[in-house]
Amino acid sequence: MSLKHSPEGHIDRKVLQAVAGAIRSLEIVTGTIVEYEIGLSDAQDLHYIVRRLWAILETNDYTIDVDTNRLKRVAP
């Protein structure tokens, strides 16, 4: 199931887990961004993508637990 095929208002947990995995992977890169010597435009794109991924989790009432680094449902 992809975001494109998910019913509006519901995203499959597997998709949310994949989004969380992408965030964790990208945060490893952004933590060492200086090593990659990328341009300003690419850095802005990367940060935009991370913000959009976080928005997917947050609009579905999820976050990444900082202690366990796992996907966690946020209490409404």
PyMOL commands that set and color helices and strands:
alter all, ss='L'
color gray80, all
select helices_A, chain A and resi 13-31+33-36+40-59
alter helices_A, ss='H'
color red, helices_A
select strands_A, chain A and resi 62-64+71-73
alter strands_A, ss='S'
color yellow, strands_A
deselect
rebuild
show_as cartoon
